[in-house]
Amino acid sequence: SVGQGDVDVDTNGNATVQVGQGSVRVKASGSENIRVAVGDGDISVDAAPDNWNLKVTARSQSNNGVLDDPSAVGQMELVAPSGSVTLRTIRKALDSGAP
């Protein structure tokens, strides 16, 4: 829990984040349970290209490719009542990077 500030979370497991005022950026590498609440601010999530059980409460939201599936193993509960929630899919690398 953070009273005020900006929080970055990289996870491949369960995560719970609470921020009174500020913003939260989450990078979720696998299907897990993620709970994020921001009293006054925004949430940005980059998620693995898995299906997720999404529960979003926000003034505004946008979703670029994260699939909402109520029966999915991974669950995201994202609450930003006065802010925005932005969801994007992490794109898997097509190149190993080796020369």
N, C-alpha and C positions, 0 to 999 in steps of 0.2 A: 504494500500500500504506500502511495506517495500522496502527500497533501497537494503539492503543486510542482509542476515540472513536465519535462518530456521524457518518455520512457521508450527504450528500444529493447525488444525481446526476440531472441533467436531460439527456437525450440524444436525438438523432435520428440517431445513428451508432453505431459500435462502442464498447463500454465494458467495461473489466475493472477490478474493484474487489476488494481483499483487505483485510480488517479482522481483527486478532487477537481483540479483545474490543470489543463495542459493537453498533451497529446500522447498517443501510444502507437508505436509501429511494431507489428508482429510479423515475423517470418516463421511460418510453420512448415517444417520439412516433411512431416508425415501426418497420418491421421491420428489425432489425439483429441483430448478434451481441452478446449481453450475458452476461458471466461475473461472478458475484458469489460470494465465499466469505467466510464469517464463522466464525472458530474458536469463539467463545463469544458468541452474540447472535442477533438476528433480522434477517430481510430482508423488506421491504415493496416490492412492485412495482405501479405503475400503468402499464398497457400499452395501446398503441393497439389498437383493436378488429380486429386482424389475426389470422390464424392464426400460431401459434408452435410451433416444435419445442421442447418443454419437457423439461428434465432437472432434476428437483428431488430433493435429498437433504436431509432435515430430520427433526427429532424429531416435528414436527407441521406440517401445511400446510392452507391453505384457498384455494379458487379461486372467485372470483366473476366468471365470464364470460370468462376467457381461454381460447381454444380451443387444445387440444393437437393438433397435426398433424405427424407425423414427416416429412412431405415439405415442410413450410413453409420459406420462405426465411429468415425470422427465427428465431434460436435463442436460448434462454435456458438457461444452466446456473447453477443456484442451489444453493449448498451452505451449510447451517447445521446441522451434525450435532447440536448440543445445543440448538438454538433452533427458531423457527418461520419458515415462509415464507408470506406472504400475497400473493395475486395478485388484482388488480382491473382491470377494463376502464375505460379513459378514455372517458367519454361525450362524443360530439361535441355541440357547442352547436347547439341548434335555432333559436336567435335570434341575429341578427347583433349585437344590442345597440344598434343605431341606433334613435333615437326614431321 
